[in-house]
Amino acid sequence: MADDDFTFLDLACIMRIGPNTVLERFGSLINAGFFDASAVAGSLKQKGLVEFGNTYPGLNKLLLTPKAKTLIANANAKSNDKIDALDIEIIKQLGLGRKMHFEITDLLNVRESDLALRLYKLYKQGYVFYTFKNGNPEASLTENGFILTKKNEELTQMRMQTQNKESSNSAAKQANTPNRGPRPVDLLVIGLALLIIILFLLNKL
């Protein structure tokens, strides 16, 4: 698996896996039935994020790989980054009711891995929360996320109003500027040009 070949589903799932997690009970951690949970676990294994610990005749342990542990460490490190314009756009899409990570990925044309890290950052900073439904994480805004969206909308409106006001003032200033006519220097240049033309014509006669 490439280092960036993961989704928010993958990240959210491995965050739920602890040292005592077993495959047979993994479904209860992601709110999914046994077969759906097994399919998710199989996908995680295929991406190199988990291994199965066989303890026959006991339960099968679900173990995080070094790759998964590195991913978790990177996600936690990036969760301290400042909120930027793309984060605001993600929050805005969540506010419009788009809860599934793949909906936002397609709409904003960003990589699944980038969106996964940003959603986790927003979750850690208290702007987003997510719950599992049938094995898929559904994200929604918290109160802080809703407030941040409203503040951003207000700032955008204020900037637009300021720009419109400045444009109107500039147009009014141009319209009110009196036409002072030609400057004395311009008249002098024109006069000298006419005199040269007249002298040239007189010499021709």
N, C-alpha and C positions, 0 to 999 in steps of 0.2 A: 504494500500500500504506500502511495506517495504520502509525504508528510501533511499535505493539505487535502487529502482524500477523506474528508469526514463531514458530517452534517450536524445540525443542532440535535437531532435525534440521537446520534452516536454520542455526542458530548454529554447530553442530559442523562443518557443511560449509564455510561461508565461512572458518572458522578454518584449514581445510586448503588454501585457495587462496592461492597466492603469485604473484609477478610473472611467473613463467614457466609457470604452469599452463595447459594446453591442454585443450579439451573432449575430444579423442580419448583422453586419458590420465587424465581425471578419475576414471574408474571405479576405477583402481588406488589412488586416494587414499581412497576410501570403500568399498573392497572390494565392488564391484558390477560387473556386466557393462556393456557399452557402452550398451545400450538403457535399462537401469535408471538408469545414471548420466546419460544424456541427459535422462530424464524428471525427475530431481532438478534438473539444471541448468536445465531449462525452467521448473520451479516457482520456482527462485530468481530467474530473469529476470522472471517474471510478478510477483513480489513486489518487484521493483526492487532486488534485492541484487547482481545480476551483469549484465554486458553481454558480448556476444560480439564479439571482435575478428576481423574477417575478413581473412585474409592469403592469399587465394587466389593461387596454388595450394598454399600451405603449410597448416599446421595452424591451427585456430581457437583463438585465445586466450580464456581465461576471465578476465574483468576484474572486480574488485570496484568497486561504485559508491560514491559518497560516503555514501549511506545505509548500506551495509554496513560501511564504515569507521567510521562513527559508532556503529553497533551494537556493533562489536568494542571500540571505546574505552569505551563504557558498560559492557559486560560486564566488561572488565578493571578498571574503576573500582569496580564493585559487588562484585567478587570479594574485596575487602578488608573487606567488611562483617562484623560479628560473627555468629556462628551463633545463630539464634533458634529458637523453638518449631516453626515451620513447617519449618525445615531439619532439625530432629531427626525430625519426622514423615516427611519425605521419606527420610531415612536409614533409618528404621524400615521403610518400605515396600520399600526396596531390599534390606534384610536378609531380608524375607519372600519374596524371589525375583522381585519385579516389576521387570524390567529395562528395559521400554520406557516412554518418556516419556509416551505417551498413556494407558497404564494408570494411571500415578500421577495424571495430570491428571484423569481421570474419577473416580478414587477420592477424591481430596482436594478436588475441585471448585474447582480453581484455574485461572487462565488459562495457556495454553500459553507465553506470553511470560514470565510470572513464573516458571514452573517452569524454563524454559530458563536464565534468569539464575541461578537458585538452584542448579541442577545444575552449571552452569559454575563458580560460586563454590565449591561443594563439591569439584569437581575440582581447582581451583587451590589449595585449602587442604589437599589431600591426603586427603580423606575418601572420594572417589569416583574411579573411573577408568572410561573407556568405550572400547569398540572398535566398529568398524563391521562389520556383518554384513549382506550383501546390500543395502548402501546405507542401512542404518538404524543409528543409534548405540545400543548396548546398554550400560547403566550397571550397575556392580557396586560393592560396598563394598571399600575397601582395608582393611588391618589397622587403621589409625587410625580408619576409619569404624566398624568392628566394635567396637573398644574404646569409642568414644564412645557407641554404642548400649547397650553393657553398663553403662557408667557411668550413663547416663540411667535405665536400668531400675532400677539399685540405688538411685539417689536417689529415684525415684518410690516404691519399696517402703519406703524409710526414712521418707518423708513420710507414707505411709499408716499405717505402724506407729505413728509419733508421734501422728498424729491419733486413731487408735483408742485409744491409751494415755491421751491426754488426755480423751477421751470417757468411758472407763471410770473414770478417777479422779474426774471430775466427778460421774458417776452414783453412785459409791461414797460420795463426800463428802455428797451430798444424802441418801442412804439412811441414813448414820450420824449425821446432824444430829438431836439430840434435840428432841422437841416440848416446848417450855418452857411451853406453856399461855398463857393471856391475860396480858398485861402489867398492872401495877397501874393504869396510866393508863386502860386499857380498862375495868377493873372499876369505876373511879371514874365514868367516863362512863355506864356501864350503871346504876350505883346512882342517880346523879342523875336519869337518865331515869325510872327506876321511882318515885322519890320524887315527881317532878312529876306522873306519872300518878295516884299515890295521892291527892295533894292535890287534883287536879282532880276526882276522883271524890267525895271528901269534900265539896267545895263544892257538888256537884250534889245531895247528899242533903238 
